[in-house]
Amino acid sequence: MQLATLLLKYLQSDLVHHRKELIKFGWNHLKREDSASKQWAFVNVCHFLDAYQAPEKIILQVPLKFICQ
């Protein structure tokens, strides 16, 4: 998860064709029971949203998932 986050942060232009897989990867980790994995998943999804344009519907779901956990 940490590596995926660093890749998003520093290689966002190289990964633009893999956006769908990247957000699925991060989003699936938000559902994990492991708290460390879940925390890195939030960081990962935030870096994804910073790097790539996303619909407001998806952007608003991230804080709601964080609040409702």
C-alpha positions as a Markdown table, in Angstrom:
| # | Residue | x | y | z |
|---|---|---|---|---|
| 1 | Met | 0.0 | 0.0 | 0.0 |
| 2 | Gln | 2.8 | 2.4 | 0.9 |
| 3 | Leu | 4.6 | 1.6 | -2.4 |
| 4 | Ala | 1.4 | 2.3 | -4.4 |
| 5 | Thr | 1.0 | 5.6 | -2.6 |
| 6 | Leu | 4.5 | 6.6 | -3.4 |
| 7 | Leu | 4.0 | 5.6 | -7.1 |
| 8 | Leu | 0.9 | 7.8 | -7.2 |
| 9 | Lys | 2.7 | 10.7 | -5.6 |
| 10 | Tyr | 5.8 | 10.7 | -7.9 |
| 11 | Leu | 4.8 | 8.9 | -11.1 |
| 12 | Gln | 1.3 | 10.1 | -11.7 |
| 13 | Ser | 1.9 | 11.0 | -15.3 |
| 14 | Asp | 3.3 | 7.5 | -16.0 |
| 15 | Leu | 0.3 | 5.8 | -14.4 |
| 16 | Val | -2.5 | 7.8 | -16.0 |
| 17 | His | -3.6 | 4.8 | -18.1 |
| 18 | His | -4.0 | 2.7 | -15.0 |
| 19 | Arg | -6.3 | 5.0 | -13.1 |
| 20 | Lys | -9.2 | 2.6 | -12.8 |
| 21 | Glu | -7.1 | -0.2 | -11.4 |
| 22 | Leu | -5.3 | 2.2 | -9.0 |
| 23 | Ile | -8.5 | 3.5 | -7.5 |
| 24 | Lys | -10.0 | 0.0 | -7.2 |
| 25 | Phe | -6.8 | -1.1 | -5.4 |
| 26 | Gly | -7.0 | 1.8 | -2.9 |
| 27 | Trp | -10.7 | 1.5 | -2.5 |
| 28 | Asn | -10.6 | -2.2 | -1.7 |
| 29 | His | -8.1 | -1.6 | 1.0 |
| 30 | Leu | -10.5 | 0.9 | 2.7 |
| 31 | Lys | -12.7 | -2.1 | 3.5 |
| 32 | Arg | -9.9 | -4.1 | 5.3 |
| 33 | Glu | -10.0 | -4.8 | 9.1 |
| 34 | Asp | -6.3 | -4.0 | 9.5 |
| 35 | Ser | -6.0 | -0.4 | 10.7 |
| 36 | Ala | -2.6 | 0.3 | 9.3 |
| 37 | Ser | -3.7 | -0.9 | 5.9 |
| 38 | Lys | -6.9 | 1.1 | 6.1 |
| 39 | Gln | -4.9 | 4.3 | 7.1 |
| 40 | Trp | -2.5 | 3.9 | 4.1 |
| 41 | Ala | -5.5 | 3.3 | 1.9 |
| 42 | Phe | -7.0 | 6.7 | 2.9 |
| 43 | Val | -3.6 | 8.3 | 2.1 |
| 44 | Asn | -3.5 | 6.4 | -1.2 |
| 45 | Val | -7.0 | 7.5 | -2.2 |
| 46 | Cys | -6.2 | 11.1 | -1.3 |
| 47 | His | -3.1 | 11.1 | -3.4 |
| 48 | Phe | -5.1 | 9.6 | -6.3 |
| 49 | Leu | -7.8 | 12.3 | -6.0 |
| 50 | Asp | -5.0 | 14.9 | -5.9 |
| 51 | Ala | -3.3 | 13.5 | -9.0 |
| 52 | Tyr | -6.3 | 12.7 | -11.2 |
| 53 | Gln | -9.7 | 14.4 | -11.8 |
| 54 | Ala | -12.6 | 12.5 | -10.2 |
| 55 | Pro | -16.3 | 13.1 | -10.1 |
| 56 | Glu | -17.5 | 15.0 | -7.0 |
| 57 | Lys | -19.6 | 11.9 | -6.1 |
| 58 | Ile | -16.4 | 9.9 | -5.5 |
| 59 | Ile | -14.5 | 12.7 | -3.8 |
| 60 | Leu | -17.3 | 13.1 | -1.2 |
| 61 | Gln | -17.4 | 9.4 | -0.4 |
| 62 | Val | -13.9 | 9.4 | 1.0 |
| 63 | Pro | -14.6 | 11.7 | 4.0 |
| 64 | Leu | -17.9 | 9.8 | 4.6 |
| 65 | Lys | -16.0 | 6.5 | 4.7 |
| 66 | Phe | -13.5 | 8.0 | 7.1 |
| 67 | Ile | -16.3 | 9.4 | 9.4 |
| 68 | Cys | -18.4 | 6.3 | 9.3 |
| 69 | Gln | -15.7 | 3.7 | 10.1 |
